Amino acid sequence: MDTDFTGYNRLALCNGILDGRPEVQIAGEAFWLTGNVHTANLVVDRSITLALALIVPDEVFERMTVGNYAVYLNAVLSPDRLKGQSLLGAVSDQRQAYPGRHSL
């Protein structure tokens, strides 16, 4: 859970629910939720913050997505990369400099 969306009482409530090993169905497959709720800042980008995320093992993710997903990287360009050009221009230059290494 994102730290901005939770507090001690909500964490205690969620952890109490997890003690009962609740079952969820994802694409017709049963999963049992176990463990404790972890808190972190789940910011996807400046305009998207997730309140809650379900973390699954890589094998489960690969099986559930059947390879149909995209990878997005978040990065910070150094000020010298931005000199004399727009942010879009700097990102475009980086994509051309490193083709196939990342997607934006």
C-alpha positions in Angstrom: 0.0 0.0 0.0 1.2 3.5 -0.7 2.2 5.3 2.4 0.0 8.3 1.5 -3.1 6.1 1.4 -2.7 4.2 4.6 -2.2 4.6 8.4 -1.6 2.3 11.3 -5.3 1.3 11.7 -5.7 0.5 8.0 -2.5 -1.6 8.0 -3.7 -3.5 11.1 -7.0 -4.2 9.5 -5.5 -5.4 6.3 -3.0 -7.5 8.1 -5.8 -9.1 10.1 -7.6 -9.9 6.9 -4.4 -11.5 5.5 -4.1 -13.7 8.6 -7.2 -15.5 7.3 -5.5 -16.3 3.9 -8.3 -14.8 1.7 -8.7 -16.3 -1.7 -8.8 -14.1 -4.8 -9.5 -15.1 -8.4 -7.4 -13.6 -11.2 -8.3 -14.8 -14.7 -10.0 -17.8 -13.3 -7.0 -18.9 -11.2 -7.2 -19.0 -7.4 -4.6 -17.2 -5.3 -4.3 -17.0 -1.5 -3.1 -13.8 -0.1 -0.6 -14.3 2.7 2.0 -12.4 4.6 1.9 -8.8 5.7 1.1 -5.6 3.9 4.2 -3.7 3.0 4.2 0.1 2.6 6.1 2.0 -0.1 5.5 4.9 -2.3 3.9 3.4 -5.4 4.4 6.3 -7.9 4.2 5.2 -11.5 4.8 8.7 -12.8 4.0 12.2 -11.8 0.3 11.8 -12.7 -0.3 8.2 -11.5 0.0 6.9 -7.9 -1.2 3.5 -7.0 -3.0 3.1 -3.7 -2.5 -0.7 -3.6 -0.5 -3.2 -5.7 -0.4 -7.0 -5.6 3.1 -8.4 -5.9 3.4 -11.8 -7.5 6.4 -14.0 -8.4 7.9 -13.4 -11.8 6.7 -16.9 -13.0 3.1 -16.0 -12.1 3.4 -12.6 -13.8 4.8 -14.2 -17.0 2.1 -16.9 -17.0 -0.7 -14.4 -16.4 0.4 -11.9 -19.0 1.5 -14.4 -21.6 4.2 -11.9 -22.7 1.6 -9.3 -23.5 2.9 -6.3 -21.4 5.0 -3.2 -21.9 8.0 -2.0 -19.8 8.3 1.6 -19.0 11.4 3.1 -17.5 11.5 6.2 -15.3 14.7 8.2 -15.5 16.2 11.6 -14.8 18.4 13.2 -17.4 21.3 15.2 -16.2 21.2 19.0 -16.8 24.0 18.8 -19.4 21.8 16.5 -21.5 19.0 19.2 -21.6 21.2 22.1 -22.6 19.8 23.9 -25.6 16.9 21.6 -26.3 13.5 20.5 -25.0 12.9 17.5 -22.8 11.3 15.7 -25.7 14.4 16.4 -27.8 16.7 15.1 -25.1 14.7 11.9 -24.6 14.6 11.4 -28.4 18.4 11.8 -28.5 18.8 9.2 -25.8 16.5 6.7 -27.6 18.6 7.1 -30.8 21.8 6.7 -28.9 20.7 3.5 -27.3 18.2 1.8 -29.7 16.4 -1.3 -28.3 17.7 -0.8 -24.8 14.6 0.9 -23.4 11.1 2.1 -24.3 9.7 5.4 -23.5 
